[in-house]
């Protein structure tokens, strides 16, 4: 497995942890925890692969993609108080996964012949789709719909950079890595400085 594969697994792991923690907060049993971990980690990539016609989706052709969320759910199930205390670190890795998936998801769509605009859209879906499915299954409004700490926006910008560079015939790992880092940095700054997207006039917290 190359470095990109290992980075994919790292992103899958931290997304799965967030899914398992959501299951714990909703007081679900072990089955619910595993389902939310798997859906959160793999949902966005599965949707992307189905749209671009990559069959079977990577989640069903790579055993590590399926096993990694199971591994991630174990510490949450047995040691959730300790994992919760590590939440700042988990959020940091989650931001890294967000940056990585929005960039690589866009690139994969471009490689399958989609337009830059549609590829950027699929890059965003790769990054946030699992979280949307997690929130829907756990009975919550998807957090992406009230992007109060700039979660979807960094993914949009990262995906747009990859798609725009591709349209300008700029390719290579450097572009993808740069877009991923940009999305990661923006997400981290938003968390640390409390940056928020605006709401309609008259709407308050």
C-alpha positions in Angstrom: 0.0 0.0 0.0 1.3 3.5 -0.9 1.3 6.6 1.3 -2.0 7.7 -0.1 -3.6 4.4 1.0 -2.3 4.8 4.5 -3.6 8.4 4.6 -7.0 7.2 3.4 -7.0 4.6 6.3 -6.1 7.3 8.8 -8.9 9.5 7.6 -11.3 6.6 7.7 -10.2 5.9 11.3 -10.8 9.4 12.7 -14.2 9.7 10.9 -15.2 6.3 12.3 -14.3 7.5 15.8 -16.6 10.5 15.4 -19.4 8.2 14.2 -18.9 5.9 17.2 -18.9 8.9 19.6 -22.2 10.0 18.0 -23.6 6.5 18.7 -22.5 6.7 22.3 -24.2 10.2 22.7 -27.4 8.7 21.3 -27.2 5.8 23.7 -27.1 3.2 20.9 -26.0 -0.4 21.4 -22.9 -2.0 19.9 -24.6 -2.7 16.5 -25.7 1.0 16.2 -22.1 2.1 17.1 -20.6 -0.1 14.4 -23.1 1.0 11.8 -22.5 4.7 12.5 -18.8 4.2 12.5 -18.9 2.4 9.2 -21.3 4.9 7.6 -19.4 8.0 8.8 -16.1 6.7 7.6 -17.2 5.2 4.2 -20.5 6.8 3.2 -19.1 9.8 1.3 -16.6 7.6 -0.7 -19.3 5.1 -1.5 -21.6 7.8 -2.9 -18.7 9.2 -5.0 -17.7 5.9 -6.4 -21.3 5.0 -7.3 -21.8 8.3 -9.1 -18.6 8.0 -11.1 -19.2 4.3 -11.9 -16.2 3.0 -10.0 -17.5 -0.5 -9.3 -17.2 -2.0 -6.9 -16.7 1.0 -4.6 -13.3 1.1 -2.9 -15.0 0.3 0.4 -16.0 -3.1 -1.0 -12.8 -3.9 -2.7 -10.3 -3.1 0.1 -10.7 -5.1 3.3 -8.8 -2.5 5.3 -11.5 0.1 4.5 -14.2 -2.1 6.2 -12.0 -3.3 9.1 -10.6 0.1 10.1 -14.0 1.5 11.3 -14.5 -1.7 13.4 -11.1 -1.1 15.0 -12.0 2.5 15.7 -15.3 1.6 17.4 -13.5 -0.7 19.9 -11.9 2.0 22.1 -15.1 4.1 22.0 -17.2 1.2 23.1 -14.9 0.2 26.0 -13.2 3.5 27.0 -15.5 6.3 25.8 -14.8 8.6 28.7 -11.1 8.5 27.9 -11.7 9.0 24.2 -14.0 11.9 24.9 -11.2 13.6 26.8 -9.0 13.2 23.7 -11.7 14.9 21.6 -9.5 17.9 20.7 -6.9 15.6 19.2 -9.7 13.6 17.4 -11.0 16.9 16.0 -7.6 17.8 14.7 -7.3 14.5 12.9 -10.8 14.8 11.7 -9.8 18.2 10.1 -6.9 16.4 8.4 -9.3 13.7 7.1 -11.6 16.4 5.8 -8.8 18.1 3.9 -7.5 14.8 2.5 -10.9 13.5 1.4 -12.1 16.7 -0.3 -8.9 16.8 -2.4 -8.5 13.1 -3.3 -12.3 12.8 -3.9 -12.2 15.6 -6.4 -9.1 14.2 -8.1 -10.7 10.7 -8.4 -13.8 12.3 -10.0 -11.6 14.3 -12.5 -9.7 11.1 -13.4 -13.1 9.5 -14.3 -13.9 12.3 -16.8 -16.3 14.5 -14.8 -16.2 18.3 -15.3 -14.2 20.4 -12.8 -17.5 21.7 -11.3 -19.0 18.3 -10.8 -15.8 16.8 -9.6 -15.5 19.5 -6.9 -19.1 18.7 -5.8 -18.2 15.0 -5.5 -15.0 16.0 -3.6 -17.2 17.8 -1.0 -19.6 14.8 -0.9 -16.6 12.5 -0.2 -15.5 14.7 2.7 -18.9 15.4 4.3 -21.2 12.7 3.0 -20.5 10.3 5.8 -21.2 12.9 8.4 -24.5 13.7 6.8 -25.6 10.1 6.8 -24.4 9.7 10.5 -26.5 12.6 11.6 -29.6 11.4 9.7 -29.3 7.9 11.1 -28.9 9.3 14.6 -32.0 11.5 14.3 -30.2 14.9 14.1 -30.2 17.7 11.6 -27.0 17.2 9.5 -24.4 19.6 10.9 -23.4 20.6 7.4 -26.8 22.4 7.1 -25.8 24.8 9.9 -22.1 25.1 9.2 -21.4 27.0 12.3 -17.7 26.2 12.6 -16.7 26.1 8.9 -16.8 22.4 8.2 -18.3 22.3 4.7 -16.7 25.5 3.6 -13.1 24.3 3.9 -14.0 21.2 2.0 -15.6 23.3 -0.8 -12.5 25.5 -1.1 -10.1 22.5 -1.1 -12.1 20.8 -3.8 -12.3 24.0 -5.8 -8.5 24.4 -5.8 -8.0 20.9 -7.1 -10.7 21.3 -9.8 -9.4 24.8 -10.8 -5.8 23.6 -11.0 -6.9 20.6 -13.1 -8.8 23.0 -15.5 -5.6 25.0 -15.9 -3.7 21.8 -16.7 -1.9 21.8 -13.4 -1.5 18.3 -12.1 0.5 16.4 -9.5 0.7 15.4 -5.9 1.8 18.9 -4.9 -1.5 20.5 -6.0 -3.6 17.8 -4.2 -1.5 18.1 -1.0 -1.7 21.9 -1.1 -5.5 21.9 -1.4 -5.7 19.3 1.4 -3.5 21.4 3.7 -5.4 24.6 2.9 -8.7 22.9 3.9 -7.1 21.5 7.0 -5.7 24.9 8.1 -8.9 26.7 7.5 -10.9 24.1 9.5 -8.4 24.3 12.4 -8.4 28.1 12.5 -12.2 28.1 12.5 -12.2 25.8 15.5 -9.6 27.8 17.4 -10.9 31.2 16.6 -14.6 30.5 16.6 -15.2 31.6 13.0 -18.8 31.0 11.9 -20.8 31.3 8.7 -23.5 34.0 8.7 -27.1 33.3 9.4 -30.1 35.1 7.8 -30.9 38.5 9.3 -32.9 38.2 12.5 -31.8 34.6 13.2 -30.0 34.3 16.5 -28.5 31.4 18.5 
